[in-house]
Amino acid sequence: MSTAPSEAVAFKPWASAPGEATTDRVESVRLSLVHLPLHAPISDAKVLTGRQKPLTEIAFLFAEIRTEGGHEGLGFSYSKRAGGPAIYAHAKEIAPELIGEDPNDIGRLWTKLVWAGASMGRSGVAVQGIAALDIALWDLKARRAGLPLAKLLGVHRDAVDVYNTSGGYLSMPIEQVLENIDLARARGVGGIKLKVGSPDPAVDLRRVEAVREHLGDGVPLMVDANQQWDRITATRVGRVLEKFDLTWIEEPLDAYDAEGHAALAATLDTPVATGEMLTSVGEHAALIEAGSSDFVQPDAPRVGGITPFLRISALADHKGRALAPHFVMEIHLHLSAAYPRTAWVEHFEWLEPMFNERLELCDGRMVIPNRGGLGLSLSEQAAAWTRESAVFGSGPR
């Protein structure tokens, strides 16, 4: 007998008889604000032009979710410079919304968390507070399935091309950059990214030339201007850079200049990459639809977690774009492995002290770990760097 559309249908959990699927419920959520200190201050083009101060630490929001059935998930988001305490504060307000919920229903729960803080909007602090919770739910789901997250999503490759950024900052003299490149390549990194965007473009060109000569032909080399060029400068410098056979030019213009990026991508032979600073699906959709880049660069913690990241990557795939997510290789390795087109992962060793596990590099690629979920657990050092924590629900404190 069918139910009329106007009749209310009560939700019933799956039966728990042997051999049948069962649901679970979120029992507790633990949030932690952790400040990761960097070994030395980091400067890119935004520092040299006076827009920002050197980066000395990164604030992380960790979310640990536990269910009544004893399953656990770990997720995190972050903020460079200002914003960490704000993300943590917002997450504390909305985390109780998960208690008693079925952790399988990740899409519905993401929407519930957005509406819990609806007046904050659907980008920026609001979604970055959600991101740690969303990522923890995905980690939990994969762990419970006994699969790496990449396998849960469905992989297209078991290892992903990897490039290193942390050794090529503008604050480093070129001699140190070349030494860092050798260390990264010896470790198993395949490509190298160099920061550009100096007040004098001639300085950038000399540095790029030195790195290309050092690497030799054929080794993937990227440059990142961190939004410091105007349209004219980006076009002129981009044309000169053509001879270095770059894999891409990253953030040549303001992050929200969809029209300018599209014109540049159409003008240059070198691929254009951008998107790391965007904090919503809508912002990414605008750039993708405009043809603003050849490489789409979403950042899962910045856009609100894995749930919105998958929406962005689906649109990028539909439009034939390559994928190169920003930062947090610990998360983006899995998402890049599940992308059907060309994909990269960005290598940063900065986060390694916070986890007990290490990711494997082999022949220029990063290997999917054979561990459930993200394959991560927090270290004692992460606990030592914790500034604040809060627990919701009835789980361990």
Order of alpha helices (4+ residues) and beta strands (2+ residues): beta-alpha-beta-beta-alpha-alpha-alpha-alpha-beta-alpha-beta-alpha-beta-alpha-beta-alpha-beta-alpha-beta-alpha-alpha-beta-alpha-beta-beta-beta-alpha-beta
